[in-house]
Structures are given as structure tokens and as C-alpha cells.
Amino acid sequence: MSNEIPDVIRTIIDQLGGQRIFAMAFAGCVYSVNNDGETMRPPSAGVAGVALEIARPLRKAARGASKVIVNLEEDDTYTVKLWKAPTQMECQLGRFEGKYLELVANVYADNLRAVVETMTGLRMTL
């Protein structure tokens, strides 16, 4: 297993604004890809996906969301989800799931950045 980012993930990041998005809005990235049987993704999760963690100081501006999840589907469109982590109180009450604040399906590559900006209220470029 190599530490190189797969091309499909690099393409998703480039369509969102390139590596600069990590300096502007996101603190980290977790990804998975269906790659010759190496990593198995459930069929409902699409071909590849990336979960971008919103930087903690910006979460209030992003409607309290902690992650933006972008999945590439079989038909070359994206599904974008805005996810909010459970609060400390919810965890104490045994609710550890978090919740999706918004889900937008069938997003084309040329609209991906605009959809993420609209969902989060954060700019991806200067």
C-alpha cells in the first residue's frame, strides 16, 4: 500500500479548489476508493469518496457542520452531504450517530465547488 493520493481523489480535491482548500476551510481529509478489490466500498457509497473535516473555528459559519462528504457515483455525478457531529450532551445521552444537515445528489463536476460553498457558507477560493 502506498501513501500516494489516488487520481480520482486528487481530481475531486482539484474540482473543489485544489490544495488551497485545506488552508482556507478544511483541517483534514479521509478518503476511500474502489481500487481493484483493495478497498471495498458499499454500493450505496459510490465509486470513491472524500470526507473533508471543517476547521473548528469555521464550524459555526458552516451551520455547525463538522464534515463535508463528497461521493463520486457510478454515473460520474457527485453526492454531497453536510454532516454534523454529535454534541457532548448527545454523547452523554448515548446518541453517537451525528446527523446529516443537508444532502444534494446528482451534482456535476462544474457545480461541485458552488454546491459546497452554498451548503457550508464557506468560500473555497480567494
Buried (B, 14 or more C-beta within 10 A) or exposed (E): EEEEBBEBBBBBBEBBBEEEBBEBBBBEBEBBBBEEEEEEBEEEBBBBBBBBBBBEEBBEEBBEBBBBBBBBBEEEBBBBBBBBBBEEEBEEEEEEEBEEBBEBEEBEBEBBBEBBBEBBEBEBEE
